[in-house]
């Protein structure tokens, strides 16, 4: 292999390739970035055995070839070099890669190309176009509710065809649920009836790779494929085979006639909860809501930290008089809305609470309240 590249043309792709490979664990070939020189292109390939990244960049190829190098060391070296032309040259045995720039010369050991495993090709037939920045936003607004690794289906985001020609993207973790509905007829036609499941750990890598531009999307039975529309870079990842819980059973509870409705200012609630969070402890992580038609009294108390009381103006209709939410979770939830005014649908003091915003169309978050076991409030003397 003998090629010449401009650092500016390849550094972004190298950093994306390096972000996927394991840092210290796993087989050596998984910690590698593979360099394939063909025609007038340098192709970068990396994988952690599940996610696959491919990028193709303009280069002057004087001798074609394929080799693997220790990925993070190679990328860190290129990153630290100044802008300009870099020469990559393998020795006759292809056991060492020489990296040269002016009077700078470096050597990195290479991996035997017999270790190289073929990467999945982007399936051209049936591909659809999607907005990269919308997919990023979708991940942001659902990801915080997805369970952690090891929780099977609820460690995934579901993308599923829904009624009224919509698509639902949803995630849950046992005590929170987030869902956004949107329209995309071509993508809806691509999805199977039961939808697809994408594990949370892959969503984070997708978000790193995505930009604001449109992307091509395709599926097969086992993988999701994403590609830039110029076909320069692609990312593919495995789909989960778990069966997702039917969340429509608890969504239906939000539309029952007896559901209470609380209208509240998002900004005022955030500011109050940030102050109340100071008074939470490991044993008492909640903010208590005392509800009246025009006011809500927010309280928290801890024997070692004191107590807090704040009153907010609201519009409330319903029979629930008192309810408690984990303060940190409620604050995180509010951060994912854009609306100034939010409506909380309370199904009971221990039932699911749905949160919607007037300027957050088709977006719903559900939070489970905490069971109130003790009505005791700590007085100033007790503290």
Secondary structure as the mmCIF struct_conf table of DSSP 4:
data_model
#
loop_
_struct_conf.conf_type_id
_struct_conf.id
_struct_conf.beg_label_comp_id
_struct_conf.beg_label_asym_id
_struct_conf.beg_label_seq_id
_struct_conf.end_label_comp_id
_struct_conf.end_label_asym_id
_struct_conf.end_label_seq_id
STRN STRN1 UNK A 2 UNK A 6
HELX_RH_AL_P HELX_RH_AL_P1 UNK A 7 UNK A 20
BEND BEND1 UNK A 21 UNK A 21
BEND BEND2 UNK A 23 UNK A 26
HELX_RH_3T_P HELX_RH_3T_P1 UNK A 28 UNK A 31
STRN STRN2 UNK A 32 UNK A 38
TURN_TY1_P TURN_TY1_P1 UNK A 39 UNK A 40
STRN STRN3 UNK A 41 UNK A 47
BEND BEND3 UNK A 48 UNK A 50
STRN STRN4 UNK A 52 UNK A 58
STRN STRN5 UNK A 60 UNK A 63
STRN STRN6 UNK A 65 UNK A 70
HELX_RH_AL_P HELX_RH_AL_P2 UNK A 71 UNK A 80
BEND BEND4 UNK A 81 UNK A 81
HELX_LH_PP_P HELX_LH_PP_P1 UNK A 82 UNK A 82
BEND BEND5 UNK A 83 UNK A 84
STRN STRN7 UNK A 85 UNK A 90
TURN_TY1_P TURN_TY1_P2 UNK A 92 UNK A 93
BEND BEND6 UNK A 94 UNK A 94
STRN STRN8 UNK A 96 UNK A 101
TURN_TY1_P TURN_TY1_P3 UNK A 102 UNK A 103
STRN STRN9 UNK A 104 UNK A 111
HELX_RH_3T_P HELX_RH_3T_P2 UNK A 113 UNK A 115
HELX_LH_PP_P HELX_LH_PP_P2 UNK A 118 UNK A 123
TURN_TY1_P TURN_TY1_P4 UNK A 125 UNK A 126
STRN STRN10 UNK A 128 UNK A 131
HELX_RH_AL_P HELX_RH_AL_P3 UNK A 132 UNK A 143
TURN_TY1_P TURN_TY1_P5 UNK A 144 UNK A 145
BEND BEND7 UNK A 146 UNK A 146
HELX_LH_PP_P HELX_LH_PP_P3 UNK A 147 UNK A 148
TURN_TY1_P TURN_TY1_P6 UNK A 149 UNK A 150
BEND BEND8 UNK A 151 UNK A 151
HELX_RH_3T_P HELX_RH_3T_P3 UNK A 152 UNK A 155
STRN STRN11 UNK A 156 UNK A 161
BEND BEND9 UNK A 163 UNK A 163
TURN_TY1_P TURN_TY1_P7 UNK A 164 UNK A 165
STRN STRN12 UNK A 167 UNK A 172
BEND BEND10 UNK A 174 UNK A 175
STRN STRN13 UNK A 176 UNK A 182
HELX_RH_AL_P HELX_RH_AL_P4 UNK A 185 UNK A 190
BEND BEND11 UNK A 191 UNK A 191
TURN_TY1_P TURN_TY1_P8 UNK A 193 UNK A 194
STRN STRN14 UNK A 196 UNK A 199
HELX_RH_AL_P HELX_RH_AL_P5 UNK A 200 UNK A 209
BEND BEND12 UNK A 212 UNK A 213
STRN STRN15 UNK A 214 UNK A 219
BEND BEND13 UNK A 221 UNK A 222
STRN STRN16 UNK A 223 UNK A 228
TURN_TY1_P TURN_TY1_P9 UNK A 229 UNK A 230
BEND BEND14 UNK A 231 UNK A 232
STRN STRN17 UNK A 233 UNK A 238
HELX_LH_PP_P HELX_LH_PP_P4 UNK A 239 UNK A 239
STRN STRN18 UNK A 240 UNK A 240
HELX_LH_PP_P HELX_LH_PP_P5 UNK A 242 UNK A 245
TURN_TY1_P TURN_TY1_P10 UNK A 247 UNK A 247
HELX_RH_AL_P HELX_RH_AL_P6 UNK A 248 UNK A 251
HELX_RH_3T_P HELX_RH_3T_P4 UNK A 252 UNK A 255
BEND BEND15 UNK A 256 UNK A 256
TURN_TY1_P TURN_TY1_P11 UNK A 257 UNK A 258
STRN STRN19 UNK A 260 UNK A 265
HELX_RH_AL_P HELX_RH_AL_P7 UNK A 266 UNK A 276
HELX_RH_3T_P HELX_RH_3T_P5 UNK A 277 UNK A 279
BEND BEND16 UNK A 282 UNK A 283
STRN STRN20 UNK A 286 UNK A 291
BEND BEND17 UNK A 293 UNK A 294
STRN STRN21 UNK A 295 UNK A 302
TURN_TY1_P TURN_TY1_P12 UNK A 303 UNK A 305
STRN STRN22 UNK A 306 UNK A 313
STRN STRN23 UNK A 315 UNK A 317
BEND BEND18 UNK A 318 UNK A 319
STRN STRN24 UNK A 322 UNK A 326
HELX_RH_AL_P HELX_RH_AL_P8 UNK A 327 UNK A 335
TURN_TY1_P TURN_TY1_P13 UNK A 336 UNK A 336
BEND BEND19 UNK A 340 UNK A 340
STRN STRN25 UNK A 341 UNK A 346
TURN_TY1_P TURN_TY1_P14 UNK A 349 UNK A 350
BEND BEND20 UNK A 351 UNK A 351
STRN STRN26 UNK A 352 UNK A 357
TURN_TY1_P TURN_TY1_P15 UNK A 358 UNK A 359
BEND BEND21 UNK A 360 UNK A 360
TURN_TY1_P TURN_TY1_P16 UNK A 361 UNK A 362
STRN STRN27 UNK A 363 UNK A 368
HELX_LH_PP_P HELX_LH_PP_P6 UNK A 369 UNK A 369
STRN STRN28 UNK A 370 UNK A 370
HELX_LH_PP_P HELX_LH_PP_P7 UNK A 371 UNK A 371
TURN_TY1_P TURN_TY1_P17 UNK A 380 UNK A 382
#
